[in-house]
Amino acid sequence: MRLIFVALLLAGCASKELGDVQIKKMIIDYFTPYTSTTIAKPLDVNVLAKKKLSSDKIVAKVCYSFKFLTSYDRLVAKIKKDPDSFLARFDIGLVALYGRKFGNFHEGEVKTRCDTVEFERRYGKWMIKRI
């Protein structure tokens, strides 16, 4: 019984710190949420530095690479052609995010960015505050 309690206590304490693996997963999830079309595929995410600002705030320098499976121009054309499509109605924010972060990308192109990412713990869970 004590062993189970100690294991649960250790597991609970371990989840309080934000590790590199968690950061990588959050970056990938941020840029590749469930959508009606697959726009990009993550190739690499590297956490270069991490600084704890407080018990609930961390800033990290993160570099990430994505391979684009379609072009920005093709996505914009689809949205304009069919404004009632799922892409136009629900995924337009993701298209705008890719355009803002990666510029005019082309099918098959690999683009890399490095950003300072702010993480905040709310209700016991780490999340991206700003990227």
N, C-alpha and C positions, 0 to 999 in steps of 0.2 A: 504494500500500500504506500509506504514511504517512497519507494522507488518511482512509482507513478507520479506522485506529487512533485518530486524533485525534477523529473523529466518535463512535466508540464510547466513548472516554474522556469526552468532553463529555456524551454522553447519560447515562452512568453517574453523573457528578457532578450533573447536573441533577435526577435522580430522588431525590437525598438530601434535598432541602428539601421541606417540605410546603407546597404552594401552595393558594390559595383554590379553584381548580377541583377539586383532589383532595379537599379538605374537603367541598365541596358534594356531590361524587359519593358520598363515604363516608356522609354524613348521609342522602342519598336511599336508598342501598343498605341502611342500617341500619333505616330505617322501612318500606321496601317490598321485603323479600326475596321470593323465589319462594314463593308460598303457593297453597293450593287455591282461595282466593277473593281478589278484589281489594277491599281495605277502603278504601284512601285513595290519592289521587293527589297527588304533590308539585306545588305551584304555584310556590314561591319559596324559595330558600335564600340567605341573605346572611351573609357572614363580616364581622362588625363590627370585631373586633380579634383580634390574634394575638400571643402572647408565648412566646418560646422560653425554656424553663426549663433545658434542657441540650441536648446534641447529640441526645438520644433522647427528649425530652419537650417537648411544646408544649401550651399551653392556648389555646383560642379561644372568643370570644363569638360564638355563631351564632344567628341568628333564622331560623325556617323556618315555612312555611305549607303546610297540607294541606287538600284538599277531600275530605270523606268521602263515599263512594259507598254506604254503608249506615249504619245506626245501631248504637250500642253495645248498646242493648237488644235489637235483632234478632239480633245475633251471640250474645249471652248466651243468648237463648231457643233458638237453633239448637243451641248446645252442650248445653244441658240436655235438649232434646228428643231428640237423637241423640248420646249420649256416645261412641259407637263411630265417629263420622264422622271424616273426615280433619281437619276443622276442630277438633273437640274433642280429637283425639289429638295433632295436630302443630302446629296454628296457635293453640292456646290462649295460648301465651306472647306471641304478637304481639297478640292481642286484649287481654291484660292490660297489655302495654306501652302500647298506645293509650289504654286506660282510665286508666292511671296518669299519662301525660303530658298527655292532652287532656280528661280527664273524660268526662262523659256526652255524647257527640257524636251528632248527628242526620244523616240522609241529606241530602246537598247542602250541609251546613254547612262553612264554611271556618274553620279555627282556626289561630292563629299562636302560637308559643312562642319564647322566647329562652332559651338555656341556655349554661352554660359547659361546654365539651366538652374532655376531656383526651385527647390523642393520645400514643401511645408507639410507638417504632420497635423492632420485634423481628425479628431475623434479616434486617435490611435493608429491612423493609417497614413502612410506617406503618399503624396501626390505631387504632380508637377504644378507649380504655381505660375511659372513663366518660362518660356523657351524662346 
